[in-house]
Amino acid sequence: VRPNNYSTFYDDHRQNWSIMFESEKAAVDFSKQVCIAKCNSSPALDSVLCQDLLLGEGQGVEGGDSLEVAYTGWLFQNNGLGQVFDSNVNKDKLLRLKLGSGKVIKGWEEGMLGMKKGGRRFLIIPPAWAYGAQGVAGRVPPDSTLAFEVEVRRVKLTKECSGSDGLSVSSRDSPAPSPVPSSDGFSSD
C-alpha cells in the first residue's frame, strides 16, 4: 500500500508491479481481499496475517506504547468475512491499550506492531492467537478464526517524556484478554 491509492507487489519472478486504484476505498477493499486470499491459500493458518490498508505517519509502535484504536471484528467463515461480532467504529469511545501488556488477544499484540498513527491494518487471526477453544459466550464460537480492521487514531510512545498527543491512559485496565474493554475499564477524556 502506497499513498495516493497505489499498491505495489512482487510476482513469482521478483518483478515489481504497481496498481493504481480509482479511490482509497477500492485500494482498501482490494488489500483486504489479498489478505483473505493469502489466508485461504495457506494449508494451515498458524500465525497472524497482516495487510496494511493505510500506512499512517510517524514512528512505528512497539511493545510498551499506548494506543487508541478504532476497530471492527468479523468472524472468518466460509473462506471470507462473516458476521461482525464487535466494533467501536460508530461509538464515541476508542479502545485504549498498551501494547505488550497482555490485555488484548495475542493476535492484536503481534499484528499491531509497527503500525503508525493514522495507519489502518487488516488482521486475520487464527484461534490459538484469539480466543481459542473457549471462544466468547454468545459472540465468538469456540476455535474461531477472526478478522479485524484496526486503525490507530492516537499514539503515546514509551520513549517520549511527555505525550505530545495528550493521550492519558488510565491505570485501570480491562482484565479480559479481549480487544473489547469493559465499559468502565477506562476513564473518559
C-alpha positions in Angstrom: 0.0 0.0 0.0 1.3 3.4 -1.0 0.0 7.0 -0.7 -2.4 8.2 -3.5 -4.2 4.9 -3.9 -1.3 2.9 -5.2 -0.3 -0.7 -4.2 2.9 -2.4 -5.2 3.8 -6.1 -5.1 6.4 -8.6 -6.4 5.4 -11.5 -8.6 6.9 -15.0 -8.5 9.8 -13.8 -10.7 10.7 -11.0 -8.3 9.4 -8.4 -10.7 7.8 -5.3 -9.1 4.3 -4.2 -10.1 2.2 -1.2 -9.2 -1.6 -0.8 -9.3 -3.4 2.5 -9.1 -7.0 2.5 -7.8 -9.7 5.0 -8.5 -10.4 5.6 -4.8 -9.0 4.9 -1.4 -12.0 2.6 -0.7 -11.1 0.5 -3.8 -7.5 0.2 -2.7 -8.5 -0.8 0.8 -11.1 -3.4 -0.4 -8.5 -4.9 -2.8 -5.9 -5.1 0.0 -8.4 -6.9 2.3 -9.1 -9.4 -0.5 -5.4 -10.0 -0.9 -5.1 -10.9 2.8 -8.2 -13.2 2.6 -6.6 -14.9 -0.5 -3.3 -15.4 1.5 -5.3 -17.0 4.3 -7.3 -19.3 2.0 -4.3 -20.4 0.1 -2.2 -21.3 3.2 -2.6 -25.0 4.3 -2.9 -24.1 8.0 -3.0 -20.7 9.5 -0.6 -20.8 12.4 0.2 -17.1 12.8 -1.4 -13.7 12.3 -1.7 -12.5 8.8 -1.3 -8.7 8.4 -2.1 -6.5 5.5 -1.6 -2.7 5.7 -4.5 -0.7 4.3 -3.1 2.8 5.0 0.4 3.3 6.2 0.0 6.3 8.6 2.7 8.7 9.7 5.5 8.8 12.2 7.3 6.1 14.1 6.0 2.5 14.2 4.6 1.4 17.5 6.4 -1.1 19.7 5.7 -3.0 22.9 5.0 -0.6 25.8 3.5 2.1 23.6 0.0 3.3 24.4 -2.6 3.5 21.6 -6.2 4.5 21.0 -7.7 2.4 18.2 -10.9 2.1 16.2 -11.7 -1.5 15.1 -14.2 -3.8 13.6 -14.1 -7.6 14.2 -15.6 -10.2 11.9 -15.9 -14.0 12.3 -13.9 -15.6 9.4 -16.4 -18.0 7.9 -16.8 -19.8 4.6 -13.4 -18.5 3.4 -14.4 -14.9 3.9 -15.8 -12.3 6.2 -18.8 -13.5 8.2 -20.8 -11.5 10.7 -19.4 -8.6 12.6 -19.1 -9.6 16.3 -17.7 -6.4 17.6 -16.9 -2.8 16.6 -16.3 0.6 18.2 -16.2 2.5 14.9 -19.6 4.2 15.3 -19.2 4.7 19.1 -17.8 7.6 21.0 -15.1 5.7 22.8 -11.9 4.4 21.2 -10.2 1.4 22.6 -7.2 2.3 24.7 -4.5 -0.3 25.1 -0.8 -0.6 25.9 1.0 -3.0 23.5 2.6 -5.9 25.3 0.6 -5.6 28.5 -1.4 -8.8 27.7 -4.8 -7.1 28.0 -5.8 -7.8 24.4 -5.7 -11.1 22.4 -2.2 -12.3 21.4 -3.1 -11.7 17.7 -3.5 -8.0 18.3 -0.3 -7.7 20.3 1.5 -9.3 17.3 -0.5 -7.8 14.5 -0.3 -4.2 15.5 3.4 -3.9 16.0 5.0 -1.4 13.6 1.7 0.4 12.9 1.8 4.2 12.8 -0.6 7.0 13.8 -3.4 7.2 11.2 -2.5 3.7 9.9 -5.1 1.1 9.2 -4.3 -2.7 9.0 -6.3 -5.8 8.3 -5.6 -8.8 10.5 -6.6 -12.4 10.2 -6.1 -14.2 13.5 -6.1 -18.0 14.0 -8.0 -19.4 17.0 -4.8 -20.0 19.0 -3.9 -16.3 18.8 -7.5 -15.2 19.5 -10.0 -16.8 22.0 -9.0 -20.5 21.3 -11.2 -23.4 22.3 -13.3 -21.4 24.8 -14.5 -18.6 22.4 -16.6 -15.8 23.9 -20.1 -16.9 25.0 -22.8 -15.6 22.7 -20.4 -13.8 20.4 -17.4 -15.9 19.2 -17.8 -19.6 18.8 -15.0 -21.9 20.0 -12.0 -22.3 17.7 -12.9 -19.3 15.6 -10.6 -17.6 13.2 -11.2 -13.8 13.4 -10.6 -10.9 11.1 -10.1 -7.3 12.3 -9.7 -3.9 10.7 -7.8 -1.7 13.1 -7.0 2.0 12.9 -4.5 3.7 15.2 -6.0 7.1 16.0 -3.6 8.2 18.7 -0.2 7.1 20.0 1.9 7.7 23.0 5.4 6.2 22.6 7.1 5.0 25.7 10.3 6.8 24.6 8.6 10.2 24.8 8.8 12.0 28.2 5.6 13.9 27.6 2.7 12.8 25.4 2.6 15.3 22.5 -0.9 13.9 21.7 -2.0 14.5 25.3 -3.0 10.8 25.4 -3.6 9.8 29.0 -4.1 6.1 29.8 -6.0 5.2 33.0 -4.1 2.9 35.4 -7.2 0.7 35.5 -7.0 -1.7 32.6 -9.6 -4.2 31.4 -8.9 -7.7 33.0 -10.3 -9.5 30.0 -7.9 -10.7 27.3 -10.0 -9.1 24.7 -9.9 -6.3 22.2 -13.1 -5.2 23.9 -12.7 -3.3 27.2 -15.4 -3.4 29.9 -17.4 -0.2 29.6 -15.9 1.1 32.9 -12.4 -0.1 32.2 -11.1 3.3 31.1 -11.5 6.9 32.3 -13.2 9.1 29.7 -11.4 12.0 28.1 
